[in-house]
């Protein structure tokens, strides 16, 4: 479940144009996950450890609650900076 949400939210939706479009897509993800996989967030599995795993969890939490710009500050901005430095 974590990987599904991670890939959808942190690798795809963050690149949609416009805050409104992103919020709409995030609402669909949240509704689908809650309908199809009730209590998915309670799954004890978390990939990784340390700061990156905590930032990932915080970013997903913010994005799925509609705080798109805060999510960007936590995830998208640092991710883009790292991508420019490493090329990945």
PDB file of N, CA, C and O in Angstrom:
ATOM      1  N   UNK A   1       0.817  -1.190   0.000  1.00  0.00           N
ATOM      2  CA  UNK A   1       0.000   0.000   0.000  1.00  0.00           C
ATOM      3  C   UNK A   1       0.864   1.258   0.000  1.00  0.00           C
ATOM      4  O   UNK A   1       0.589   2.218  -0.719  1.00  0.00           O
ATOM      5  N   UNK A   2       1.900   1.232   0.812  1.00  0.00           N
ATOM      6  CA  UNK A   2       2.759   2.401   0.892  1.00  0.00           C
ATOM      7  C   UNK A   2       3.374   2.707  -0.474  1.00  0.00           C
ATOM      8  O   UNK A   2       3.425   3.864  -0.891  1.00  0.00           O
ATOM      9  N   UNK A   3       3.833   1.683  -1.157  1.00  0.00           N
ATOM     10  CA  UNK A   3       4.464   1.884  -2.451  1.00  0.00           C
ATOM     11  C   UNK A   3       3.464   2.438  -3.469  1.00  0.00           C
ATOM     12  O   UNK A   3       3.807   3.317  -4.260  1.00  0.00           O
ATOM     13  N   UNK A   4       2.245   1.934  -3.451  1.00  0.00           N
ATOM     14  CA  UNK A   4       1.207   2.407  -4.358  1.00  0.00           C
ATOM     15  C   UNK A   4       0.946   3.899  -4.137  1.00  0.00           C
ATOM     16  O   UNK A   4       0.909   4.678  -5.089  1.00  0.00           O
ATOM     17  N   UNK A   5       0.770   4.280  -2.893  1.00  0.00           N
ATOM     18  CA  UNK A   5       0.510   5.684  -2.579  1.00  0.00           C
ATOM     19  C   UNK A   5       1.752   6.522  -2.883  1.00  0.00           C
ATOM     20  O   UNK A   5       1.644   7.605  -3.459  1.00  0.00           O
ATOM     21  N   UNK A   6       2.911   6.034  -2.503  1.00  0.00           N
ATOM     22  CA  UNK A   6       4.165   6.760  -2.754  1.00  0.00           C
ATOM     23  C   UNK A   6       4.330   7.057  -4.236  1.00  0.00           C
ATOM     24  O   UNK A   6       4.568   8.204  -4.614  1.00  0.00           O
ATOM     25  N   UNK A   7       4.207   6.049  -5.072  1.00  0.00           N
ATOM     26  CA  UNK A   7       4.390   6.236  -6.512  1.00  0.00           C
ATOM     27  C   UNK A   7       3.339   7.170  -7.097  1.00  0.00           C
ATOM     28  O   UNK A   7       3.653   8.015  -7.935  1.00  0.00           O
ATOM     29  N   UNK A   8       2.109   7.019  -6.663  1.00  0.00           N
ATOM     30  CA  UNK A   8       1.037   7.839  -7.208  1.00  0.00           C
ATOM     31  C   UNK A   8       1.167   9.294  -6.776  1.00  0.00           C
ATOM     32  O   UNK A   8       1.088  10.204  -7.601  1.00  0.00           O
ATOM     33  N   UNK A   9       1.363   9.503  -5.500  1.00  0.00           N
ATOM     34  CA  UNK A   9       1.380  10.861  -4.963  1.00  0.00           C
ATOM     35  C   UNK A   9       2.729  11.544  -5.180  1.00  0.00           C
ATOM     36  O   UNK A   9       2.784  12.646  -5.726  1.00  0.00           O
ATOM     37  N   UNK A  10       3.802  10.907  -4.762  1.00  0.00           N
ATOM     38  CA  UNK A  10       5.094  11.584  -4.745  1.00  0.00           C
ATOM     39  C   UNK A  10       5.866  11.505  -6.052  1.00  0.00           C
ATOM     40  O   UNK A  10       6.868  12.203  -6.213  1.00  0.00           O
ATOM     41  N   UNK A  11       5.436  10.690  -6.968  1.00  0.00           N
ATOM     42  CA  UNK A  11       6.153  10.593  -8.250  1.00  0.00           C
ATOM     43  C   UNK A  11       5.305  11.008  -9.451  1.00  0.00           C
ATOM     44  O   UNK A  11       5.851  11.259 -10.525  1.00  0.00           O
ATOM     45  N   UNK A  12       3.995  11.086  -9.294  1.00  0.00           N
ATOM     46  CA  UNK A  12       3.138  11.433 -10.432  1.00  0.00           C
ATOM     47  C   UNK A  12       2.349  12.713 -10.184  1.00  0.00           C
ATOM     48  O   UNK A  12       2.464  13.670 -10.950  1.00  0.00           O
ATOM     49  N   UNK A  13       1.552  12.739  -9.124  1.00  0.00           N
ATOM     50  CA  UNK A  13       0.639  13.860  -8.897  1.00  0.00           C
ATOM     51  C   UNK A  13       1.384  15.167  -8.661  1.00  0.00           C
ATOM     52  O   UNK A  13       0.876  16.230  -9.017  1.00  0.00           O
ATOM     53  N   UNK A  14       2.561  15.116  -8.078  1.00  0.00           N
ATOM     54  CA  UNK A  14       3.278  16.368  -7.805  1.00  0.00           C
ATOM     55  C   UNK A  14       3.626  17.126  -9.077  1.00  0.00           C
ATOM     56  O   UNK A  14       3.941  18.315  -9.018  1.00  0.00           O
ATOM     57  N   UNK A  15       3.575  16.465 -10.217  1.00  0.00           N
ATOM     58  CA  UNK A  15       3.923  17.116 -11.475  1.00  0.00           C
ATOM     59  C   UNK A  15       2.709  17.577 -12.281  1.00  0.00           C
ATOM     60  O   UNK A  15       2.867  18.102 -13.383  1.00  0.00           O
ATOM     61  N   UNK A  16       1.513  17.391 -11.752  1.00  0.00           N
ATOM     62  CA  UNK A  16       0.335  17.935 -12.422  1.00  0.00           C
ATOM     63  C   UNK A  16       0.387  19.451 -12.343  1.00  0.00           C
ATOM     64  O   UNK A  16       0.861  20.014 -11.355  1.00  0.00           O
ATOM     65  N   UNK A  17      -0.096  20.103 -13.374  1.00  0.00           N
ATOM     66  CA  UNK A  17      -0.116  21.561 -13.397  1.00  0.00           C
ATOM     67  C   UNK A  17      -1.283  22.059 -12.553  1.00  0.00           C
ATOM     68  O   UNK A  17      -2.392  21.530 -12.626  1.00  0.00           O
ATOM     69  N   UNK A  18      -1.023  23.052 -11.778  1.00  0.00           N
ATOM     70  CA  UNK A  18      -2.065  23.725 -11.020  1.00  0.00           C
ATOM     71  C   UNK A  18      -2.424  23.039  -9.712  1.00  0.00           C
ATOM     72  O   UNK A  18      -2.532  21.815  -9.638  1.00  0.00           O
ATOM     73  N   UNK A  19      -2.605  23.855  -8.685  1.00  0.00           N
ATOM     74  CA  UNK A  19      -2.960  23.355  -7.359  1.00  0.00           C
ATOM     75  C   UNK A  19      -4.331  22.699  -7.379  1.00  0.00           C
ATOM     76  O   UNK A  19      -4.525  21.658  -6.750  1.00  0.00           O
ATOM     77  N   UNK A  20      -5.290  23.293  -8.093  1.00  0.00           N
ATOM     78  CA  UNK A  20      -6.649  22.754  -8.131  1.00  0.00           C
ATOM     79  C   UNK A  20      -6.656  21.335  -8.705  1.00  0.00           C
ATOM     80  O   UNK A  20      -7.302  20.448  -8.148  1.00  0.00           O
ATOM     81  N   UNK A  21      -5.952  21.118  -9.799  1.00  0.00           N
ATOM     82  CA  UNK A  21      -5.894  19.797 -10.426  1.00  0.00           C
ATOM     83  C   UNK A  21      -5.229  18.782  -9.498  1.00  0.00           C
ATOM     84  O   UNK A  21      -5.660  17.633  -9.408  1.00  0.00           O
ATOM     85  N   UNK A  22      -4.191  19.213  -8.823  1.00  0.00           N
ATOM     86  CA  UNK A  22      -3.498  18.321  -7.894  1.00  0.00           C
ATOM     87  C   UNK A  22      -4.400  17.941  -6.721  1.00  0.00           C
ATOM     88  O   UNK A  22      -4.449  16.780  -6.315  1.00  0.00           O
ATOM     89  N   UNK A  23      -5.116  18.935  -6.179  1.00  0.00           N
ATOM     90  CA  UNK A  23      -6.014  18.650  -5.061  1.00  0.00           C
ATOM     91  C   UNK A  23      -7.119  17.679  -5.477  1.00  0.00           C
ATOM     92  O   UNK A  23      -7.483  16.786  -4.712  1.00  0.00           O
ATOM     93  N   UNK A  24      -7.650  17.851  -6.684  1.00  0.00           N
ATOM     94  CA  UNK A  24      -8.685  16.942  -7.174  1.00  0.00           C
ATOM     95  C   UNK A  24      -8.147  15.526  -7.317  1.00  0.00           C
ATOM     96  O   UNK A  24      -8.808  14.567  -6.918  1.00  0.00           O
ATOM     97  N   UNK A  25      -6.964  15.389  -7.877  1.00  0.00           N
ATOM     98  CA  UNK A  25      -6.355  14.061  -8.030  1.00  0.00           C
ATOM     99  C   UNK A  25      -6.074  13.438  -6.671  1.00  0.00           C
ATOM    100  O   UNK A  25      -6.288  12.241  -6.480  1.00  0.00           O
ATOM    101  N   UNK A  26      -5.598  14.235  -5.732  1.00  0.00           N
ATOM    102  CA  UNK A  26      -5.317  13.724  -4.387  1.00  0.00           C
ATOM    103  C   UNK A  26      -6.593  13.277  -3.672  1.00  0.00           C
ATOM    104  O   UNK A  26      -6.576  12.300  -2.924  1.00  0.00           O
ATOM    105  N   UNK A  27      -7.689  13.984  -3.899  1.00  0.00           N
ATOM    106  CA  UNK A  27      -8.975  13.569  -3.322  1.00  0.00           C
ATOM    107  C   UNK A  27      -9.392  12.212  -3.875  1.00  0.00           C
ATOM    108  O   UNK A  27      -9.907  11.373  -3.136  1.00  0.00           O
ATOM    109  N   UNK A  28      -9.177  11.996  -5.145  1.00  0.00           N
ATOM    110  CA  UNK A  28      -9.519  10.709  -5.762  1.00  0.00           C
ATOM    111  C   UNK A  28      -8.663   9.598  -5.164  1.00  0.00           C
ATOM    112  O   UNK A  28      -9.168   8.520  -4.852  1.00  0.00           O
ATOM    113  N   UNK A  29      -7.371   9.858  -5.005  1.00  0.00           N
ATOM    114  CA  UNK A  29      -6.485   8.854  -4.405  1.00  0.00           C
ATOM    115  C   UNK A  29      -6.940   8.534  -2.988  1.00  0.00           C
ATOM    116  O   UNK A  29      -7.077   7.366  -2.623  1.00  0.00           O
ATOM    117  N   UNK A  30      -7.173   9.569  -2.195  1.00  0.00           N
ATOM    118  CA  UNK A  30      -7.593   9.369  -0.802  1.00  0.00           C
ATOM    119  C   UNK A  30      -8.899   8.587  -0.725  1.00  0.00           C
ATOM    120  O   UNK A  30      -9.020   7.652   0.066  1.00  0.00           O
ATOM    121  N   UNK A  31      -9.876   8.969  -1.545  1.00  0.00           N
ATOM    122  CA  UNK A  31     -11.174   8.297  -1.526  1.00  0.00           C
ATOM    123  C   UNK A  31     -11.034   6.837  -1.968  1.00  0.00           C
ATOM    124  O   UNK A  31     -11.616   5.945  -1.351  1.00  0.00           O
ATOM    125  N   UNK A  32     -10.272   6.594  -3.023  1.00  0.00           N
ATOM    126  CA  UNK A  32     -10.084   5.229  -3.524  1.00  0.00           C
ATOM    127  C   UNK A  32      -9.387   4.355  -2.494  1.00  0.00           C
ATOM    128  O   UNK A  32      -9.816   3.229  -2.244  1.00  0.00           O
ATOM    129  N   UNK A  33      -8.324   4.860  -1.901  1.00  0.00           N
ATOM    130  CA  UNK A  33      -7.607   4.079  -0.891  1.00  0.00           C
ATOM    131  C   UNK A  33      -8.503   3.765   0.294  1.00  0.00           C
ATOM    132  O   UNK A  33      -8.506   2.638   0.789  1.00  0.00           O
ATOM    133  N   UNK A  34      -9.259   4.747   0.752  1.00  0.00           N
ATOM    134  CA  UNK A  34     -10.133   4.518   1.903  1.00  0.00           C
ATOM    135  C   UNK A  34     -11.286   3.579   1.579  1.00  0.00           C
ATOM    136  O   UNK A  34     -11.744   2.846   2.455  1.00  0.00           O
ATOM    137  N   UNK A  35     -11.758   3.587   0.348  1.00  0.00           N
ATOM    138  CA  UNK A  35     -12.861   2.708  -0.057  1.00  0.00           C
ATOM    139  C   UNK A  35     -12.378   1.292  -0.321  1.00  0.00           C
ATOM    140  O   UNK A  35     -12.955   0.327   0.180  1.00  0.00           O
ATOM    141  N   UNK A  36     -11.329   1.175  -1.102  1.00  0.00           N
ATOM    142  CA  UNK A  36     -10.851  -0.138  -1.524  1.00  0.00           C
ATOM    143  C   UNK A  36      -9.961  -0.829  -0.492  1.00  0.00           C
ATOM    144  O   UNK A  36      -9.925  -2.057  -0.418  1.00  0.00           O
ATOM    145  N   UNK A  37      -9.256  -0.046   0.289  1.00  0.00           N
ATOM    146  CA  UNK A  37      -8.313  -0.601   1.272  1.00  0.00           C
ATOM    147  C   UNK A  37      -8.510   0.090   2.621  1.00  0.00           C
ATOM    148  O   UNK A  37      -7.641   0.844   3.060  1.00  0.00           O
ATOM    149  N   UNK A  38      -9.639  -0.159   3.280  1.00  0.00           N
ATOM    150  CA  UNK A  38      -9.902   0.522   4.553  1.00  0.00           C
ATOM    151  C   UNK A  38      -8.732   0.340   5.525  1.00  0.00           C
ATOM    152  O   UNK A  38      -8.144  -0.736   5.626  1.00  0.00           O
ATOM    153  N   UNK A  39      -8.424   1.397   6.213  1.00  0.00           N
ATOM    154  CA  UNK A  39      -7.355   1.427   7.217  1.00  0.00           C
ATOM    155  C   UNK A  39      -5.980   1.088   6.639  1.00  0.00           C
ATOM    156  O   UNK A  39      -5.124   0.544   7.336  1.00  0.00           O
ATOM    157  N   UNK A  40      -5.777   1.411   5.372  1.00  0.00           N
ATOM    158  CA  UNK A  40      -4.500   1.135   4.724  1.00  0.00           C
ATOM    159  C   UNK A  40      -3.343   1.828   5.435  1.00  0.00           C
ATOM    160  O   UNK A  40      -2.226   1.311   5.449  1.00  0.00           O
ATOM    161  N   UNK A  41      -3.597   2.981   6.018  1.00  0.00           N
ATOM    162  CA  UNK A  41      -2.542   3.737   6.677  1.00  0.00           C
ATOM    163  C   UNK A  41      -2.046   3.072   7.963  1.00  0.00           C
ATOM    164  O   UNK A  41      -0.993   3.440   8.483  1.00  0.00           O
ATOM    165  N   UNK A  42      -2.792   2.103   8.473  1.00  0.00           N
ATOM    166  CA  UNK A  42      -2.387   1.417   9.699  1.00  0.00           C
ATOM    167  C   UNK A  42      -1.440   0.253   9.438  1.00  0.00           C
ATOM    168  O   UNK A  42      -0.950  -0.375  10.377  1.00  0.00           O
ATOM    169  N   UNK A  43      -1.185  -0.033   8.179  1.00  0.00           N
ATOM    170  CA  UNK A  43      -0.235  -1.090   7.844  1.00  0.00           C
ATOM    171  C   UNK A  43       1.101  -0.735   8.487  1.00  0.00           C
ATOM    172  O   UNK A  43       1.613   0.366   8.282  1.00  0.00           O
ATOM    173  N   UNK A  44       1.662  -1.641   9.252  1.00  0.00           N
ATOM    174  CA  UNK A  44       2.882  -1.369   9.988  1.00  0.00           C
ATOM    175  C   UNK A  44       4.134  -1.274   9.136  1.00  0.00           C
ATOM    176  O   UNK A  44       5.168  -0.817   9.622  1.00  0.00           O
ATOM    177  N   UNK A  45       4.071  -1.695   7.871  1.00  0.00           N
ATOM    178  CA  UNK A  45       5.258  -1.681   7.021  1.00  0.00           C
ATOM    179  C   UNK A  45       5.616  -0.265   6.609  1.00  0.00           C
ATOM    180  O   UNK A  45       4.751   0.490   6.167  1.00  0.00           O
ATOM    181  N   UNK A  46       6.860   0.097   6.747  1.00  0.00           N
ATOM    182  CA  UNK A  46       7.386   1.358   6.253  1.00  0.00           C
ATOM    183  C   UNK A  46       8.739   1.067   5.625  1.00  0.00           C
ATOM    184  O   UNK A  46       9.632   0.526   6.277  1.00  0.00           O
ATOM    185  N   UNK A  47       8.885   1.424   4.369  1.00  0.00           N
ATOM    186  CA  UNK A  47      10.168   1.184   3.705  1.00  0.00           C
ATOM    187  C   UNK A  47      11.177   2.225   4.157  1.00  0.00           C
ATOM    188  O   UNK A  47      10.842   3.387   4.387  1.00  0.00           O
ATOM    189  N   UNK A  48      12.387   1.791   4.277  1.00  0.00           N
ATOM    190  CA  UNK A  48      13.460   2.691   4.646  1.00  0.00           C
ATOM    191  C   UNK A  48      13.424   3.081   6.109  1.00  0.00           C
ATOM    192  O   UNK A  48      12.578   2.637   6.886  1.00  0.00           O
ATOM    193  N   UNK A  49      14.360   3.913   6.442  1.00  0.00           N
ATOM    194  CA  UNK A  49      14.429   4.416   7.800  1.00  0.00           C
ATOM    195  C   UNK A  49      15.088   5.776   7.755  1.00  0.00           C
ATOM    196  O   UNK A  49      15.552   6.213   6.702  1.00  0.00           O
ATOM    197  N   UNK A  50      15.130   6.419   8.845  1.00  0.00           N
ATOM    198  CA  UNK A  50      15.802   7.703   8.909  1.00  0.00           C
ATOM    199  C   UNK A  50      14.989   8.850   8.355  1.00  0.00           C
ATOM    200  O   UNK A  50      13.764   8.790   8.251  1.00  0.00           O
ATOM    201  N   UNK A  51      15.710   9.892   8.004  1.00  0.00           N
ATOM    202  CA  UNK A  51      15.090  11.149   7.605  1.00  0.00           C
ATOM    203  C   UNK A  51      14.248  11.025   6.341  1.00  0.00           C
ATOM    204  O   UNK A  51      13.155  11.589   6.282  1.00  0.00           O
ATOM    205  N   UNK A  52      14.720  10.313   5.342  1.00  0.00           N
ATOM    206  CA  UNK A  52      13.967  10.206   4.083  1.00  0.00           C
ATOM    207  C   UNK A  52      12.623   9.537   4.296  1.00  0.00           C
ATOM    208  O   UNK A  52      11.615  10.000   3.764  1.00  0.00           O
ATOM    209  N   UNK A  53      12.589   8.463   5.058  1.00  0.00           N
ATOM    210  CA  UNK A  53      11.330   7.766   5.326  1.00  0.00           C
ATOM    211  C   UNK A  53      10.361   8.666   6.090  1.00  0.00           C
ATOM    212  O   UNK A  53       9.159   8.653   5.825  1.00  0.00           O
ATOM    213  N   UNK A  54      10.877   9.436   7.024  1.00  0.00           N
ATOM    214  CA  UNK A  54      10.018  10.342   7.791  1.00  0.00           C
ATOM    215  C   UNK A  54       9.504  11.481   6.921  1.00  0.00           C
ATOM    216  O   UNK A  54       8.342  11.872   7.034  1.00  0.00           O
ATOM    217  N   UNK A  55      10.351  12.010   6.062  1.00  0.00           N
ATOM    218  CA  UNK A  55       9.903  13.066   5.146  1.00  0.00           C
ATOM    219  C   UNK A  55       8.859  12.541   4.166  1.00  0.00           C
ATOM    220  O   UNK A  55       7.882  13.225   3.860  1.00  0.00           O
ATOM    221  N   UNK A  56       9.074  11.325   3.680  1.00  0.00           N
ATOM    222  CA  UNK A  56       8.114  10.717   2.763  1.00  0.00           C
ATOM    223  C   UNK A  56       6.750  10.564   3.445  1.00  0.00           C
ATOM    224  O   UNK A  56       5.724  10.919   2.866  1.00  0.00           O
ATOM    225  N   UNK A  57       6.740  10.042   4.657  1.00  0.00           N
ATOM    226  CA  UNK A  57       5.488   9.859   5.396  1.00  0.00           C
ATOM    227  C   UNK A  57       4.811  11.196   5.670  1.00  0.00           C
ATOM    228  O   UNK A  57       3.594  11.315   5.534  1.00  0.00           O
ATOM    229  N   UNK A  58       5.588  12.197   6.053  1.00  0.00           N
ATOM    230  CA  UNK A  58       5.026  13.523   6.311  1.00  0.00           C
ATOM    231  C   UNK A  58       4.455  14.131   5.039  1.00  0.00           C
ATOM    232  O   UNK A  58       3.362  14.697   5.056  1.00  0.00           O
ATOM    233  N   UNK A  59       5.190  14.018   3.934  1.00  0.00           N
ATOM    234  CA  UNK A  59       4.717  14.575   2.662  1.00  0.00           C
ATOM    235  C   UNK A  59       3.407  13.915   2.230  1.00  0.00           C
ATOM    236  O   UNK A  59       2.473  14.610   1.830  1.00  0.00           O
ATOM    237  N   UNK A  60       3.327  12.600   2.306  1.00  0.00           N
ATOM    238  CA  UNK A  60       2.093  11.902   1.933  1.00  0.00           C
ATOM    239  C   UNK A  60       0.949  12.363   2.823  1.00  0.00           C
ATOM    240  O   UNK A  60      -0.151  12.627   2.337  1.00  0.00           O
ATOM    241  N   UNK A  61       1.201  12.459   4.118  1.00  0.00           N
ATOM    242  CA  UNK A  61       0.188  12.933   5.061  1.00  0.00           C
ATOM    243  C   UNK A  61      -0.315  14.322   4.653  1.00  0.00           C
ATOM    244  O   UNK A  61      -1.523  14.553   4.595  1.00  0.00           O
ATOM    245  N   UNK A  62       0.605  15.236   4.372  1.00  0.00           N
ATOM    246  CA  UNK A  62       0.223  16.598   3.985  1.00  0.00           C
ATOM    247  C   UNK A  62      -0.539  16.621   2.672  1.00  0.00           C
ATOM    248  O   UNK A  62      -1.589  17.256   2.575  1.00  0.00           O
ATOM    249  N   UNK A  63      -0.024  15.936   1.665  1.00  0.00           N
ATOM    250  CA  UNK A  63      -0.695  15.928   0.362  1.00  0.00           C
ATOM    251  C   UNK A  63      -2.106  15.350   0.455  1.00  0.00           C
ATOM    252  O   UNK A  63      -3.047  15.939  -0.076  1.00  0.00           O
ATOM    253  N   UNK A  64      -2.262  14.230   1.109  1.00  0.00           N
ATOM    254  CA  UNK A  64      -3.577  13.594   1.171  1.00  0.00           C
ATOM    255  C   UNK A  64      -4.564  14.371   2.032  1.00  0.00           C
ATOM    256  O   UNK A  64      -5.768  14.126   1.952  1.00  0.00           O
ATOM    257  N   UNK A  65      -4.095  15.282   2.836  1.00  0.00           N
ATOM    258  CA  UNK A  65      -4.981  16.127   3.636  1.00  0.00           C
ATOM    259  C   UNK A  65      -5.249  17.466   2.946  1.00  0.00           C
ATOM    260  O   UNK A  65      -5.931  18.329   3.497  1.00  0.00           O
ATOM    261  N   UNK A  66      -4.705  17.632   1.729  1.00  0.00           N
ATOM    262  CA  UNK A  66      -4.974  18.827   0.942  1.00  0.00           C
ATOM    263  C   UNK A  66      -3.997  19.966   1.119  1.00  0.00           C
ATOM    264  O   UNK A  66      -4.206  21.047   0.569  1.00  0.00           O
ATOM    265  N   UNK A  67      -2.926  19.750   1.880  1.00  0.00           N
ATOM    266  CA  UNK A  67      -1.922  20.785   2.093  1.00  0.00           C
ATOM    267  C   UNK A  67      -0.822  20.644   1.042  1.00  0.00           C
ATOM    268  O   UNK A  67       0.301  20.236   1.339  1.00  0.00           O
ATOM    269  N   UNK A  68      -1.175  20.991  -0.183  1.00  0.00           N
ATOM    270  CA  UNK A  68      -0.306  20.758  -1.332  1.00  0.00           C
ATOM    271  C   UNK A  68       0.985  21.569  -1.243  1.00  0.00           C
ATOM    272  O   UNK A  68       2.069  21.037  -1.485  1.00  0.00           O
ATOM    273  N   UNK A  69       0.879  22.815  -0.906  1.00  0.00           N
ATOM    274  CA  UNK A  69       2.092  23.654  -0.867  1.00  0.00           C
ATOM    275  C   UNK A  69       3.027  23.240   0.264  1.00  0.00           C
ATOM    276  O   UNK A  69       4.247  23.274   0.097  1.00  0.00           O
ATOM    277  N   UNK A  70       2.480  22.851   1.405  1.00  0.00           N
ATOM    278  CA  UNK A  70       3.338  22.349   2.485  1.00  0.00           C
ATOM    279  C   UNK A  70       3.997  21.036   2.075  1.00  0.00           C
ATOM    280  O   UNK A  70       5.173  20.804   2.358  1.00  0.00           O
ATOM    281  N   UNK A  71       3.231  20.185   1.407  1.00  0.00           N
ATOM    282  CA  UNK A  71       3.797  18.938   0.896  1.00  0.00           C
ATOM    283  C   UNK A  71       4.934  19.205  -0.072  1.00  0.00           C
ATOM    284  O   UNK A  71       5.946  18.504  -0.064  1.00  0.00           O
ATOM    285  N   UNK A  72       4.765  20.221  -0.903  1.00  0.00           N
ATOM    286  CA  UNK A  72       5.830  20.596  -1.844  1.00  0.00           C
ATOM    287  C   UNK A  72       7.096  21.032  -1.107  1.00  0.00           C
ATOM    288  O   UNK A  72       8.205  20.681  -1.512  1.00  0.00           O
ATOM    289  N   UNK A  73       6.932  21.790  -0.035  1.00  0.00           N
ATOM    290  CA  UNK A  73       8.098  22.233   0.725  1.00  0.00           C
ATOM    291  C   UNK A  73       8.840  21.068   1.368  1.00  0.00           C
ATOM    292  O   UNK A  73      10.066  21.086   1.486  1.00  0.00           O
ATOM    293  N   UNK A  74       8.091  20.065   1.777  1.00  0.00           N
ATOM    294  CA  UNK A  74       8.689  18.903   2.430  1.00  0.00           C
ATOM    295  C   UNK A  74       9.301  17.953   1.415  1.00  0.00           C
ATOM    296  O   UNK A  74      10.360  17.377   1.666  1.00  0.00           O
ATOM    297  N   UNK A  75       8.637  17.778   0.251  1.00  0.00           N
ATOM    298  CA  UNK A  75       9.065  16.730  -0.672  1.00  0.00           C
ATOM    299  C   UNK A  75       9.537  17.240  -2.027  1.00  0.00           C
ATOM    300  O   UNK A  75      10.666  16.963  -2.430  1.00  0.00           O
ATOM    301  N   UNK A  76       8.692  17.978  -2.731  1.00  0.00           N
ATOM    302  CA  UNK A  76       8.987  18.317  -4.126  1.00  0.00           C
ATOM    303  C   UNK A  76      10.215  19.212  -4.264  1.00  0.00           C
ATOM    304  O   UNK A  76      11.067  18.962  -5.116  1.00  0.00           O
ATOM    305  N   UNK A  77      10.315  20.232  -3.452  1.00  0.00           N
ATOM    306  CA  UNK A  77      11.446  21.159  -3.546  1.00  0.00           C
ATOM    307  C   UNK A  77      12.768  20.436  -3.289  1.00  0.00           C
ATOM    308  O   UNK A  77      13.681  20.542  -4.107  1.00  0.00           O
ATOM    309  N   UNK A  78      12.903  19.698  -2.167  1.00  0.00           N
ATOM    310  CA  UNK A  78      14.167  18.960  -1.961  1.00  0.00           C
ATOM    311  C   UNK A  78      14.414  17.885  -3.024  1.00  0.00           C
ATOM    312  O   UNK A  78      15.557  17.666  -3.425  1.00  0.00           O
ATOM    313  N   UNK A  79      13.350  17.211  -3.482  1.00  0.00           N
ATOM    314  CA  UNK A  79      13.481  16.163  -4.491  1.00  0.00           C
ATOM    315  C   UNK A  79      14.019  16.749  -5.795  1.00  0.00           C
ATOM    316  O   UNK A  79      14.919  16.178  -6.411  1.00  0.00           O
ATOM    317  N   UNK A  80      13.472  17.876  -6.208  1.00  0.00           N
ATOM    318  CA  UNK A  80      13.923  18.526  -7.438  1.00  0.00           C
ATOM    319  C   UNK A  80      15.377  18.992  -7.312  1.00  0.00           C
ATOM    320  O   UNK A  80      16.159  18.876  -8.256  1.00  0.00           O
ATOM    321  N   UNK A  81      15.720  19.512  -6.156  1.00  0.00           N
ATOM    322  CA  UNK A  81      17.100  19.950  -5.942  1.00  0.00           C
ATOM    323  C   UNK A  81      18.063  18.771  -6.032  1.00  0.00           C
ATOM    324  O   UNK A  81      19.111  18.870  -6.670  1.00  0.00           O
ATOM    325  N   UNK A  82      17.709  17.661  -5.397  1.00  0.00           N
ATOM    326  CA  UNK A  82      18.560  16.470  -5.447  1.00  0.00           C
ATOM    327  C   UNK A  82      18.645  15.928  -6.865  1.00  0.00           C
ATOM    328  O   UNK A  82      19.711  15.501  -7.310  1.00  0.00           O
ATOM    329  N   UNK A  83      17.519  15.945  -7.577  1.00  0.00           N
ATOM    330  CA  UNK A  83      17.496  15.434  -8.948  1.00  0.00           C
ATOM    331  C   UNK A  83      18.405  16.249  -9.864  1.00  0.00           C
ATOM    332  O   UNK A  83      19.078  15.698 -10.735  1.00  0.00           O
ATOM    333  N   UNK A  84      18.417  17.552  -9.661  1.00  0.00           N
ATOM    334  CA  UNK A  84      19.293  18.407 -10.476  1.00  0.00           C
ATOM    335  C   UNK A  84      20.771  18.130 -10.189  1.00  0.00           C
ATOM    336  O   UNK A  84      21.611  18.187 -11.088  1.00  0.00           O
ATOM    337  N   UNK A  85      21.072  17.832  -8.938  1.00  0.00           N
ATOM    338  CA  UNK A  85      22.456  17.570  -8.553  1.00  0.00           C
ATOM    339  C   UNK A  85      22.949  16.212  -9.058  1.00  0.00           C
ATOM    340  O   UNK A  85      24.087  16.083  -9.509  1.00  0.00           O
ATOM    341  N   UNK A  86      22.077  15.198  -8.978  1.00  0.00           N
ATOM    342  CA  UNK A  86      22.499  13.834  -9.302  1.00  0.00           C
ATOM    343  C   UNK A  86      22.127  13.390 -10.704  1.00  0.00           C
ATOM    344  O   UNK A  86      22.743  12.476 -11.252  1.00  0.00           O
ATOM    345  N   UNK A  87      21.125  14.029 -11.287  1.00  0.00           N
ATOM    346  CA  UNK A  87      20.646  13.623 -12.602  1.00  0.00           C
ATOM    347  C   UNK A  87      19.628  12.499 -12.541  1.00  0.00           C
ATOM    348  O   UNK A  87      19.206  11.996 -13.583  1.00  0.00           O
ATOM    349  N   UNK A  88      19.220  12.092 -11.336  1.00  0.00           N
ATOM    350  CA  UNK A  88      18.220  11.033 -11.170  1.00  0.00           C
ATOM    351  C   UNK A  88      16.961  11.590 -10.569  1.00  0.00           C
ATOM    352  O   UNK A  88      16.001  10.851 -10.352  1.00  0.00           O
TER     353      UNK A  88
END
